[in-house]
Amino acid sequence: MALFYHYLNTITPNSKYENKLEEIINSILFDLKDKEIELSLSKGITGIAWLLCHFKKKNVLKISTSNLTHLDKLIANASKIEAAKKNIDLFSGIIGSSVYFTERFSSLNTKKNIQDVLNFLIYIKKEDKKGTRWLDYNLMVRSQSPKINEHLLLPELIYKEDCNLGLAHGIPAVLQVLSLFIKNDINNDKAFILLKNSLKWFLSIQNKKHPFFNNTLSGLKKVNAKLGWCYNDLSISLILINIAIIINDEKLKLNAIKMAESTTKININEALVDDPFFCHGASGIAHIYNHIYQLTKQTVFFDAAIYWYDQLFIMLNDLNNNNFSKTKSLYPEGLLSGISGVGLVLISSISNQQLSWDKCFLINNE
């Protein structure tokens, strides 16, 4: 909610919004000081630290360097633990730490933390003649099974190997983060080689038509929506466009735009989208099409954005009439699956400047 009130106050200044923002920030700082909080980007300290750093850069919040340095240490230690688990997840793993460190990017310590994450990614990668990839930690945890190994005192854990191909939990997030390392001039040579090898692998598994990418390498994981931020071709195409711009790869950019264009033919019934929220709902889809339009200036993406904004308003009207869904609570407040994320999408749609709240979702190349 803090991001929503800040950006709402940016486009329509109002003391009520400022006061609400201050109230939320004070509550966050109180919880940070007095409560035990997990370390993830989505539900914990890494997400709070990203928010505080974002506001500090926007001159919304005065927070001491020593406080941020303390958070840096906590998040750096957390990234080591998640790397040991081979967890690349954006929400809970080392890519989430990377999102914070790239936002924080201002000190030698932060540069070292980014270099450490890069080294972690190199250490836990899988590599073959097709290129470089990373395994799906969440699937590994669910599928672990003990097997007796006579050389070990304890049973050895055997994991099922698969790769997650969605932005929320998988390899596209790694690709985007590596490109941000390059943009910020962090170990350019090492990051570039890793990015090129992982792009080589990722593009080698691309299907010949939509859907160009499954949700996982095995194709076993099912996600209801055929369009969305979290999975599938639309968000992947945006990531590839972002990367192509950073590394100046025109062929990659043209292929990614072609992929994105193929998704514009999918209507709401075919897309199986049944909520207005950001993660796999109408607002996230509209926002991504709007962003692709801003990057390409191709009207097909403008038209697609307008279509999904229309669908979003229909859903919001249903939500207001309490007919939206009996299984969902009315007006959840969250950024990812709540009304604040929807609000930020709508604010971005009428702003005459590019807003940067969506960097935490790896949409924005800023």
N, C-alpha and C positions, 0 to 999 in steps of 0.2 A: 504493500500500500504506500510505502514511503516514496518509491519511484513514481507512482501514479500522481501523488499530490505535488511532488516537485515539478514534474513536467506539465501538469495541469496549471500550476502557478506560473510556469514559464510562458505559456501562450495566453492565459487569462489571469493576470496578477490579481490576487485577492488575499487580504489578511487572514481570512478564514482558512485558506489552503496553507498558508505559511504556519499558522498556529497548529493545524492538524499535523503537518509535517514535523514540526518541532516536538509535538507530543509523541509521535511514533518513534522518532529518533531517540528521545530520552528513554522511552520504554525499552528500545533495543539495547542501549548502552547499559541500562540497569540490569537487564537479563544477562548481558555479556559479563558483567561484573559479579553477579550474585547467583547465577544459575549454572548448572552443569549442562553444557551444550555439545552435541556431536560436532564433528569437524568437516562435514561435507559441504559442497557448494549449494545443494538444493535445500538442505534443512539445518545447516549448522554454521560454524564459525567462518568457514571459507566464503560462504554467501554473504554473511554479515560484513566481513572484511572487504569483500568486493564492493558492497554498497557504500561503506564508509569511505573507501578510497575514491570511488566514483564521485561522491558528493564533495570530497575534499578538492578534487580536480575541478569541480564546477563552482568552487568557492561557496558552497552551501553550508559546509560544516568545517569547523576548526577542530582538528584532532592532532595531537602531538605526534611528531615523528617517532618518538620512543614507543608510543602505544601501537603504531602500525608495525614497528620493528618487532615488538613482542608477538603480534599476530603472524608476522612473517615466519618467525621461528616455529610457532605451533603448526602452521600450514606446511612448512618445509618438512617437519618431522612426520606429519600425516602423509605427505606424498611419498616419503621413504617406505612407510608401512604399506601403503596401497601398491607401490611398485613391487614390493616383495610378494604381494598377492597377485601380481600381474593384472591389476585392476585399472583399466584405461577409461572407465566410465566417466562421462561428463559430470553426472550428478554426485557420484561418490568416490571417484578415483583420481588419478594423477592429471587427467585432462581438466578436471575442475580446479585443481591447484594452479594449472597453467593459465586458466582464464583469469584468476586473481592476479597472478604474477605479471601477466601482460598488462593488466589494468594499473597495477602498482608501479610499473616500470619507471623507476626514477632513481634508483640507488645501486651501488655496486653489489650490495647483498642480494637485491632482487635479481640482478643479472646472473649472479652465481646460482640462485635458486632455479632460474630458467635453464641454465646450463646443466644443472643436476637433473632436471626433468628430462631434458634431451638425452642425457646419458642413460637415464632409466628406460626410456623408450627404446634406445639402442640395445640395452641389455636384455629386455624381455621380448624383443621382436622374434618372429618366426620368419625364416627366409628360405626360399628355394629358387629354382630357375625362373619362376613367374614373377618374383619380386619379394617385397616385404609386407608382412601383415601382423596383426595382433589378435590374440584369441579373446573370446567372449568370457570375461570373468564371471558374470552372473550365471551363465550356463554351466561353467565349470563347477561353481559352488553347488548348484542344484543337482549335478550329475555325478558328484564325487562318490566313489565307492572304494572300500578297502580291499586290498589284495595282498596276500601274504608274500613277503619277499624275504627269503632266507638270509639275505645279507643285512637286513635291518632288524633292530630289536622290536620295532613297532610295525604294524601293517602299513604298507605304502598306499598313499591315496592315488587312485587312477582317475583322471579327468577325461570327460568327453571333450574333444576339440572341435570348436566351431568359431566362426567369425561373425560378429554383429555388424550389419551394414547400415544401421540407422544413425542419424546424427545424435540422438539423445544418449546412446549407450555404446556407440561403436566407432568404426574406423574413419568415417567422414569427419568426426570431431578431431581425430588425431591429425588428419590431413590439413584441416583448417588451422589448427594450433601451430603446426610446423611452418605453415606459410606466414603466420604472424611472427614467429621467431625470426624468419628471414627478413620480414619487413622491418623488424626492430633491430636488425643487424646483430643477432645473437648467434655466434658460431655458424655464420652463413654457409660455409663450405659443408660442414657436417650436417646441418639441417637440410640443406639443399639436396645432398646425396640421399638422405633418408626420405625426403619428400618425393623425389623422382622415382626411387625404387618402390615406395609404397603406392604411388600413383600408377606405376607400371602394373603392379599386382591388381589394384582395384579396377582399373580399366580392362584388365584381361578377363575379368569375370562378368563383364557387362553383357546383358542380353541384347538381341538384335532389335527389339522393339519394346514399347511400354508393356509391363514394367521393366525398365532397363536393369533394375537392381531388386533382388529379393530382400527380405528383412534380415535374413542371415544367409551365410554361405550355403548351408544345408537346405535352406528354404523351409525349415520346420517351424520357426517362430511366426505366429499369426498376429497381426495387428488389424483391428477392424477397419480403420480408415485407409483408403487407397491414396489419399493425399494427406499431407500434414507436415508439421515441423519435425516431429520426432522420427519418422520413417519415410521411406519411399522417394520416388524420383524428383519431386519438386524441391525438397530441401537439399538433396544431393546435388541437383543441378546448380542451385545457388552457390553452394560451397565450391563447386568446380569453377564457376565463373569468378568467384572471389579469388581463388588460388591463381587462376589464369591471369588475372589482372596484376597480381603481385609479382609473379615470375615471368610475366610478359610472354605468355604462350597463346598465340592467336588460334592455333588449331584446337587446343583444349577448350578455349572460350567458345568457339563456334559450335563444337560438338555439345557443350553443356547447354548453350542456348537452344539448340535443336531439341535436346532432351526436355528442357523446360517448356518449349513450345508444344511438344506432344501432350503434355499434361493439361494444357488449356482446353482440350476437347472433352475433358471429363466433367460431367455435371454432378450436382450434389447427390443424386440418387446413386450414380455409378461410383462416386467417391466414398459412399457409406459414411459420410460425416454427419454426426447427430448431436453435436454440441457447439456452442459458440466460442469455446475457450482456445487458448493459444497452442497447447501441446499437439493435439490432433483434431482441432476444431476449426471452425470457419474463420476466426480472427487471425490465427496463425497463417492460414493459407492466403488470406487477403493480404496480409503484411508481407509475405514472401513475394507474391506477385508484384506488389507495389515496389518492393526493393529491387527486384529484377528489372522492372520498368525504369527505375531511376538509373540503373547501371547501363541499360541497353537503349533506352528511348524507343523501343519497339512497341507499337500500339497494341499488339496482340496481348501483351502482358498488362497494359493499362486496362484493356477490356476485361481481362480475366480478374483483375483486382476489383473492378467495379461489380462484376457478377458476384464475387464472394463477399464483398461488403453488403450487397443486397441480401444475400442469404444470411449474413450475420444479423442484420436488422430484423429480418423475419424471426430468427431464433430469439433475439432479445425481446421482441414483442410477445412471443409465446412465453418467455420466461417471466415477463411482467404480468402476464395473465395467469401465471402459475400452472400453465399447461405444458411446460417444457419437458419435464421428465419426473416421474414419480420416484425414480431411484436416486436422484441427485438433490442435495440440499439447495435451498434457494439462495442465490447470490453468494457462493463461496468467494472469499476475498483474495485468494492466491494469485500470484503472477503467472504461473504455469497453467493452472487449471482453475482459474477464478476470474472474477470480474475486474481486478486491477490490470491483468494482462490484456483483457478486452479493451479497457479504457485507454491503455497506452497505445494500442494499435489504432484506435480512433483518433487520439491526439496526433499521432504521426501522420495520419491520413490528411489532416488539415493544416499541418505545420508547413511553413515556407522554408524550413531548414531541416537537414537530416539530423534526427535525434539519435542519441547513442545508448539508450537504455538496453537495446537489444544485443549489445556486445556480450552480455552474459549468456546469450543463447547462440553465440558464434555466427550471427547473421551479418553483423556490421564489421567492415574491414578497418575501421578508424584506428 
